[in-house]
Amino acid sequence: MAWAASSIALKALNHTYSTVLLSRAKMMKDYTSTMSLNLYVKLQIQISIEALTMTVLDPRCVPFIAISVVISSVRSQDFVTRARSNFWQSELLWAAAWLYKATKSSTYLSYVQNNIHNSESPYAGGRFAEFGWDTKHAGIYVLVSKAILTLSYESVYYCVLQLVFAKVIEPSSFVVNADKFICSVLPESPSRHPKLLSKTGGSNMQHSTTLSFLLLVYARYLTRSNRVIQCGNVVANHPQLVQIAKRQVMDYILGDNQLDMSYMVGYGKKFPQKIHHRGSSLPSIDKHPQRIKCHEGSSYFCSTTPSPNVLVGAVVGGPDMQDKNEDSRAHFPHSEPTTYINAHPVGLLAYFKQHAS
């Protein structure tokens, strides 16, 4: 997915590199589509070996430790449940959706259409309103919906889609499920956080940022297709979705919340001081030039003092469902600034900077 998306972004700047990225994305998609569970396990062992080789362990022990780590993972109930669902299916669908966007090849749209139901099993957790590091369903529905909502009737691509994928165009299950996703996160929903878009599980901010990003994207699709979403007695339109996304990022995350605290490190007068991040909690090399061995970092991790290195701009996991937050490295669901939390605010903040009014 990343290669396909990057090829679109870089096409006008570096066409040669963009072509290489797109070629690699196609190769990876073809390869992973045929990957068996056995091959997946072998790859995990190889990845573990490469990672462990970079540590201070005795090289002779590395292969055995890697195999042990992977076997423990495979034997876990979580792995068994996810394996029964072919748990990488949503990633393949996500990749195919982006490859369709990058190439306009009906092959990739056909792949999504023919396989979307395979990832909707009870074990896959395939729900229309889920979008995170381990499932991409809401993103798939929103992205594919653009091909249907934003193409004009005179468009060559629309004509091709209508001929080849008539069942997708009218009516489209992708648009229906994208609309259901929007309705599921509206403020009127009784199952949501008091002020924060959230789902069950830790790191609430990952849901707030990812779902807000999708709201903003879908709002733009609604404008271009001149439509609104009917959620029971509530009508959702472009301004409403944009306002919800703004309240999440520009307001709540940056300090308009019960704790009057910014969840972006370094922003405002009050922000997380003890985040779950090695580079932030360990002393810098100019302050501690001596080597810090693996277990010697524990004292810094367990320390109750603020991190010596302020990771400016990092968004942490955020509050619990009661709108409370414990500033502690040990409580990583609340204090860890993961990539899947921080990627989406970049796009959101860029949009609101450009549309300040």
C-alpha positions as CSV (number, residue, x, y, z in Angstrom):
1,M,0.0,0.0,0.0
2,A,2.7,2.5,1.0
3,W,4.5,2.0,-2.3
4,A,1.4,2.5,-4.4
5,A,0.3,5.6,-2.4
6,S,3.8,7.0,-2.6
7,S,3.9,6.5,-6.4
8,I,0.9,8.7,-6.7
9,A,2.3,11.5,-4.5
10,L,5.7,11.4,-6.3
11,K,4.5,11.0,-9.9
12,A,4.7,14.7,-10.8
13,L,8.0,15.2,-8.9
14,N,10.0,12.1,-9.9
15,H,8.2,10.0,-12.6
16,T,11.0,7.5,-12.8
17,Y,11.1,6.8,-9.0
18,S,7.3,6.7,-9.0
19,T,7.3,4.1,-11.7
20,V,9.7,1.9,-9.7
21,L,7.5,2.2,-6.6
22,L,4.4,1.2,-8.5
23,S,6.2,-1.7,-10.0
24,R,7.4,-2.9,-6.6
25,A,3.9,-2.5,-5.2
26,K,2.5,-4.7,-7.9
27,M,5.1,-7.4,-7.3
28,M,4.5,-7.4,-3.5
29,K,0.8,-7.6,-4.0
30,D,1.1,-10.6,-6.4
31,Y,3.5,-12.3,-4.0
32,T,1.6,-11.9,-0.8
33,S,-1.7,-12.9,-2.4
34,T,-0.3,-16.4,-2.8
35,M,1.5,-16.6,0.6
36,S,0.5,-19.5,2.7
37,L,0.5,-19.7,6.5
38,N,3.6,-21.9,6.4
39,L,5.5,-19.3,4.4
40,Y,4.3,-16.6,6.7
41,V,5.8,-18.4,9.7
42,K,9.1,-18.9,7.8
43,L,9.2,-15.1,7.0
44,Q,8.5,-14.3,10.7
45,I,11.4,-16.5,11.8
46,Q,13.7,-14.8,9.3
47,I,12.6,-11.4,10.4
48,S,13.2,-12.4,14.0
49,I,16.7,-13.7,13.2
50,E,17.6,-10.4,11.5
51,A,16.3,-8.4,14.4
52,L,18.0,-10.5,17.0
53,T,21.3,-10.5,15.1
54,M,21.4,-6.7,15.8
55,T,21.4,-7.3,19.5
56,V,24.2,-8.2,21.9
57,L,23.1,-11.9,22.0
58,D,25.5,-14.7,21.2
59,P,25.1,-15.2,17.4
60,R,25.0,-19.0,18.0
61,C,21.8,-18.6,20.0
62,V,19.9,-16.3,17.7
63,P,18.2,-18.9,15.4
64,F,16.9,-20.9,18.3
65,I,15.6,-17.9,20.1
66,A,13.9,-16.6,16.9
67,I,12.2,-19.9,16.4
68,S,11.1,-20.0,20.0
69,V,9.6,-16.5,19.8
70,V,7.7,-17.3,16.6
71,I,6.4,-20.6,17.9
72,S,5.2,-18.9,21.1
73,S,3.4,-16.4,18.9
74,V,1.9,-19.0,16.6
75,R,0.6,-21.1,19.6
76,S,-1.2,-18.1,21.1
77,Q,-4.9,-18.1,20.9
78,D,-4.9,-14.7,19.2
79,F,-2.7,-16.0,16.4
80,V,-4.9,-19.1,15.9
81,T,-8.1,-17.0,15.8
82,R,-6.6,-14.5,13.3
83,A,-5.0,-17.3,11.2
84,R,-8.4,-19.0,10.8
85,S,-9.6,-15.7,9.3
86,N,-6.7,-15.3,6.9
87,F,-6.0,-12.2,8.9
88,W,-3.8,-10.5,6.3
89,Q,-6.8,-10.3,3.9
90,S,-7.7,-6.8,4.8
91,E,-4.1,-5.7,4.1
92,L,-4.2,-7.3,0.7
93,L,-7.6,-5.6,0.0
94,W,-6.2,-2.3,1.2
95,A,-3.2,-2.7,-1.1
96,A,-5.4,-3.6,-4.1
97,A,-7.6,-0.5,-3.5
98,W,-4.5,1.7,-3.6
99,L,-3.2,-0.1,-6.7
100,Y,-6.5,0.6,-8.4
101,K,-6.2,4.2,-7.5
102,A,-2.7,4.4,-8.8
103,T,-3.3,2.4,-12.0
104,K,-7.0,2.6,-12.7
105,S,-6.7,-1.1,-13.7
106,S,-10.0,-2.9,-13.2
107,T,-8.0,-6.0,-12.1
108,Y,-7.4,-4.5,-8.7
109,L,-11.0,-3.3,-8.2
110,S,-12.2,-6.8,-9.2
111,Y,-9.9,-8.3,-6.6
112,V,-11.4,-6.1,-3.9
113,Q,-14.9,-6.8,-5.0
114,N,-14.3,-10.6,-5.2
115,N,-12.5,-10.9,-1.9
116,I,-14.0,-8.3,0.5
117,H,-16.5,-10.9,1.8
118,N,-13.6,-13.3,2.7
119,S,-12.3,-10.9,5.3
120,E,-15.7,-10.3,6.9
121,S,-15.8,-13.6,8.8
122,P,-16.5,-13.7,12.5
123,Y,-12.8,-14.3,13.2
124,A,-11.5,-11.5,11.0
125,G,-13.2,-8.8,13.0
126,G,-14.2,-7.4,9.6
127,R,-16.5,-4.6,10.6
128,F,-17.3,-1.6,8.4
129,A,-16.2,0.9,11.1
130,E,-12.8,-0.5,11.9
131,F,-9.6,1.2,10.7
132,G,-6.3,0.7,12.4
133,W,-3.0,-1.1,12.3
134,D,-4.5,-4.6,12.0
135,T,-7.7,-4.0,10.0
136,K,-8.5,-1.7,7.2
137,H,-12.2,-2.2,6.4
138,A,-13.5,1.3,6.9
139,G,-10.5,2.7,4.8
140,I,-11.2,0.2,2.0
141,Y,-14.9,1.2,1.8
142,V,-14.1,4.9,1.8
143,L,-11.3,4.6,-0.7
144,V,-13.2,2.4,-3.2
145,S,-16.3,4.6,-2.7
146,K,-14.4,7.5,-4.3
147,A,-14.2,5.6,-7.6
148,I,-18.0,5.4,-7.5
149,L,-19.0,8.8,-5.9
150,T,-16.6,11.2,-7.6
151,L,-16.5,10.0,-11.2
152,S,-18.7,11.9,-13.6
153,Y,-21.2,10.1,-15.9
154,E,-19.1,11.3,-18.8
155,S,-15.9,9.8,-17.4
156,V,-14.3,7.0,-19.4
157,Y,-13.6,5.2,-16.1
158,Y,-17.2,5.5,-15.0
159,C,-18.3,3.8,-18.2
160,V,-15.8,1.0,-17.8
161,L,-16.9,0.5,-14.2
162,Q,-20.5,0.5,-15.1
163,L,-20.0,-2.1,-17.8
164,V,-17.6,-4.4,-15.9
165,F,-18.9,-3.9,-12.3
166,A,-22.5,-3.1,-12.7
167,K,-23.4,-4.6,-9.3
168,V,-20.8,-2.4,-7.6
169,I,-22.1,0.8,-9.2
170,E,-25.8,0.4,-8.5
171,P,-26.1,0.1,-5.6
172,S,-22.6,-0.2,-4.2
173,S,-22.0,-2.2,-1.0
174,F,-18.8,-0.1,-0.6
175,V,-20.8,3.2,-0.5
176,V,-23.4,1.6,1.7
177,N,-20.8,0.4,4.2
178,A,-18.9,3.7,4.0
179,D,-22.1,5.5,4.9
180,K,-22.7,3.0,7.8
181,F,-19.2,3.8,9.0
182,I,-20.0,7.5,9.1
183,C,-23.3,6.9,10.9
184,S,-21.5,4.7,13.5
185,V,-19.2,7.5,14.6
186,L,-21.5,10.5,14.7
187,P,-21.8,12.3,18.0
188,E,-25.4,10.9,18.4
189,S,-24.1,7.4,18.8
190,P,-24.6,6.1,22.4
191,S,-21.6,3.9,22.4
192,R,-18.9,6.5,21.9
193,H,-16.5,8.2,24.2
194,P,-17.9,11.4,25.8
195,K,-15.9,13.6,23.5
196,L,-13.5,11.4,21.6
197,L,-14.2,9.1,18.6
198,S,-13.2,5.7,19.9
199,K,-13.6,2.0,19.7
200,T,-13.0,-0.8,22.2
201,G,-9.4,-1.5,23.2
202,G,-6.4,0.6,24.2
203,S,-4.8,3.6,22.7
204,N,-8.0,5.5,22.1
205,M,-6.2,8.2,20.1
206,Q,-5.5,5.8,17.3
207,H,-9.2,5.6,16.7
208,S,-9.7,9.4,17.1
209,T,-7.0,10.2,14.6
210,T,-7.7,7.5,12.0
211,L,-11.5,7.9,12.0
212,S,-11.3,11.7,11.9
213,F,-9.0,11.4,8.8
214,L,-11.6,9.2,7.1
215,L,-14.4,11.6,8.1
216,L,-12.5,14.4,6.4
217,V,-11.7,12.4,3.3
218,Y,-15.3,11.2,2.9
219,A,-16.7,14.7,3.5
220,R,-14.7,15.8,0.4
221,Y,-16.2,12.9,-1.6
222,L,-19.7,14.0,-0.5
223,T,-19.1,17.5,-1.8
224,R,-17.8,16.3,-5.2
225,S,-20.7,13.9,-5.6
226,N,-23.3,16.4,-4.3
227,R,-24.8,14.1,-1.7
228,V,-25.5,13.7,2.0
229,I,-25.8,10.7,4.3
230,Q,-29.0,9.8,6.0
231,C,-28.4,8.3,9.5
232,G,-31.9,7.6,10.7
233,N,-33.3,11.0,11.6
234,V,-29.9,12.6,11.3
235,V,-28.5,14.0,8.1
236,A,-24.7,14.0,7.8
237,N,-23.1,16.5,5.3
238,H,-19.7,17.9,4.4
239,P,-19.6,20.8,7.0
240,Q,-20.8,18.5,9.8
241,L,-18.1,15.8,9.2
242,V,-15.4,18.5,8.9
243,Q,-16.5,20.0,12.1
244,I,-16.4,16.6,13.9
245,A,-12.9,16.0,12.7
246,K,-11.8,19.5,13.7
247,R,-13.2,19.0,17.2
248,Q,-11.1,15.8,17.6
249,V,-7.8,17.1,16.4
250,M,-7.7,20.9,16.7
251,D,-9.8,21.0,19.9
252,Y,-9.7,17.8,22.0
253,I,-6.2,16.4,21.2
254,L,-4.6,19.9,21.5
255,G,-6.2,20.6,24.9
256,D,-9.9,21.2,24.9
257,N,-10.7,18.3,27.1
258,Q,-11.6,17.5,30.7
259,L,-8.0,17.5,31.8
260,D,-7.1,20.7,29.9
261,M,-4.1,18.8,28.6
262,S,-2.7,18.6,25.1
263,Y,-2.0,15.0,24.0
264,M,0.6,16.3,21.6
265,V,4.0,16.4,23.4
266,G,5.5,19.9,23.5
267,Y,2.3,21.7,22.6
268,G,0.7,24.0,25.1
269,K,1.4,24.4,28.8
270,K,0.3,21.0,29.9
271,F,1.2,17.8,28.0
272,P,2.5,14.2,28.7
273,Q,5.9,14.2,30.4
274,K,6.6,10.5,30.8
275,I,5.9,8.9,27.4
276,H,6.6,5.3,26.5
277,H,9.5,6.0,24.1
278,R,13.1,4.9,24.5
279,G,14.6,7.9,22.8
280,S,12.7,10.2,24.9
281,S,13.2,8.5,28.3
282,L,16.9,7.6,28.0
283,P,19.5,10.2,28.5
284,S,21.1,11.6,25.3
285,I,24.7,10.6,24.5
286,D,26.1,14.0,25.4
287,K,24.7,13.6,28.9
288,H,25.5,9.9,29.2
289,P,28.3,8.9,26.8
290,Q,28.7,5.4,28.3
291,R,26.9,2.5,26.7
292,I,23.6,1.6,28.2
293,K,23.0,-2.2,28.1
294,C,19.6,-3.8,27.6
295,H,18.4,-4.2,31.2
296,E,20.2,-1.0,32.3
297,G,17.4,1.0,30.8
298,S,14.9,-0.3,33.3
299,S,15.7,2.4,35.8
300,Y,14.8,5.1,33.3
301,F,11.6,3.3,32.3
302,C,10.5,3.1,35.9
303,S,11.5,6.6,36.8
304,T,8.7,9.0,37.8
305,T,10.6,12.0,36.6
306,P,9.8,13.6,33.2
307,S,11.6,12.3,30.2
308,P,14.9,14.2,29.5
309,N,14.3,14.5,25.8
310,V,11.0,16.1,24.8
311,L,9.6,14.4,21.7
312,V,8.0,17.5,20.3
313,G,4.9,16.9,18.1
314,A,4.3,13.3,19.2
315,V,0.7,12.3,19.9
316,V,0.3,9.7,22.6
317,G,-2.3,7.0,23.2
318,G,-4.6,9.3,25.1
319,P,-7.3,8.9,27.8
320,D,-9.4,5.9,28.8
321,M,-13.1,5.7,28.3
322,Q,-13.7,7.8,31.4
323,D,-11.7,10.6,29.9
324,K,-8.9,10.1,32.4
325,N,-5.2,9.7,31.6
326,E,-2.3,8.5,33.8
327,D,1.0,10.0,32.7
328,S,3.1,6.9,33.1
329,R,5.5,5.0,30.8
330,A,4.2,1.7,32.1
331,H,0.7,2.4,30.9
332,F,1.7,2.2,27.2
333,P,-1.8,2.3,25.8
334,H,-2.1,5.8,27.0
335,S,1.6,7.0,26.8
336,E,3.0,5.4,23.6
337,P,3.3,7.6,20.5
338,T,2.9,4.9,17.8
339,T,3.2,5.6,14.1
340,Y,-0.4,4.5,13.5
341,I,-1.5,7.3,15.9
342,N,0.8,10.0,14.5
343,A,0.5,9.4,10.8
344,H,-3.1,10.7,10.3
345,P,-2.9,14.0,12.3
346,V,-0.3,15.2,9.7
347,G,-3.0,15.1,7.0
348,L,-5.6,16.5,9.3
349,L,-3.5,19.4,10.6
350,A,-2.3,20.2,7.0
351,Y,-6.0,20.4,5.9
352,F,-7.0,22.7,8.7
353,K,-4.0,24.9,8.2
354,Q,-5.0,25.4,4.6
355,H,-8.6,25.9,5.5
356,A,-8.1,28.0,8.6
357,S,-11.5,29.6,8.3
